[in-house]
């Protein structure tokens, strides 16, 4: 059984790494795109060659969904991961078929809620890397996290 984390369990400067990886296939890229982002560079290898991406590329939202899965498997927050907004969200390079993704999450800061002392905010930076240690997604933002005990 996995131990669940509270705000009190995190420290600024702490870096957490995903315990596993996720492999991305061309079929998964196309399936996601067919349902959520049906554009040629996500659906068809030949058509994708003629686009900005010069080949099949996963939707950025597909990469974000895979990142979310890795984040859930990494942080193990009591009550789940509840986003409270992002300050930065970018895709420095596309996710490609055959990529194997992993995640690093750095705790940037901790702030207890003044109005609800039983919870607080975890400011973090998440970077999702491919197998070449190239960032495919970078986001910074805040998570709403319960405290073990107020005060």
N, C-alpha and C positions, 0 to 999 in steps of 0.2 A: 504494500500500500504506500502511495506517495504522500509525503508530508506536505501539507498545505501551508503556504506562506502568508504572513500578514505584513502590513507596512513596517512593523517593528523589526522584521527579519531582513530588511534591505538597508544597505549603507551607500552613501554617495561614493562613487569610484568603483563600486563593485561591478564586475563583468561576469555575465552568465552566458554560457555557451549551450547551444542545443545539444541534447544527448544523442540525437540521431540526425539523419539527413533525409531529404526527399529527392528522388530522381524524377525528372520531368521528361515525358515522352511526347513525340509528335502527336500521337493520338489524343493524349490528354489536353494538349494545347488546342487542338482542333475541337474537341468536345466542349471545352470551356467556352471557346470563342463562338461556337455555333449557338450556344444558349445565351451568352451574355455580352459578347463583343464581336459580332460577325463582320469582320473586315478582312480583306484579302490577305494581308500579311500575317494573319493569325489562322487562316483556313486552308491555304493552298500554297505548296512549296514553289510551284512555277510562277504563280502570280506574285508571290512574296519577293522573288528575285528582282522584279521590276520596281520595287518600292524603296523607300528610305532605308528599310532594314536589310535589304539585299539577302533575304532568306527568311524562312519561317521564324517567327518570334512569338513568344507567349504574350497575351494581353498583360499590361501592367497590373490589372485587377486580379488576374490569375496569380501573378507573382505575389501580390498582396495577400491573397487567400492562402497561398502556401506559407507565406511568412506568418500569418495568423496561426496556422496549425503548429508551426515550429515554436511560436511564442507560447502557446498553451502548454506544449510539452516541456517548455523550459522554465517558465515562471511559477507554475502551480499555485496561483493565488486563490486564497479562500474566497468563495463566492463567485469565482470566475474573473475573466479579464473584462473590465468595463472601461472603455475609452472615454476620456474627458476632453478630447480635442487634440489636434496635431498642430505643431508649429512648422514642421517641415515634412514633406513627403515627395520623394523623387526617385526616379529610375535612371541611374547613371549609364546603364547598358541593358540590352534586352536579355531576357531569359530565353535560351534556345533548347531545342530538342537534345536530349542527352545530358543536359546540365544536372548537376547534383548539388542541391542547395543545403546550406547550413546557416545558422543564425548566431549573432552575438548581440546581447542586450546590455548596455551600460547604464547604470543608475547615475543620473546627473544630479538629482536632488530629491529631497523628501520634505513634504509640507503637511502638517496636521491641519485639518479643517477647523477654523475658528467657531463656526456655527454648529458643526457636528463632530465633536471630539472623538467619536467612535470610528472615524475614518479620516483618510487623508489622501494626498496626491503623490504619486510616484512619477517624477519627471525622468524620462528615459530616452536613449537613442538606440534604435534597432538598426542593425545592418545585416542584410541577407547577402551571403556570398555564394558564388558558384564554386565548382571544383578547382578553379584556377586562382582562388582567393580574390576574385574581382567582385566588387559590390554590384548587385543587381537591384537592390532597393535600400534606401536609407530613409528613416523616418524618426522624427523626434516629437514627443508629445507627452501627455499626462494620462495616467491611469488612476481611477478611483479605487482605493484599496482599503479594506477594513483594518482597524488596529486590533491587536490582541486584547488590549484593555485601554480605555481612555484614561490617560494620565499615568 
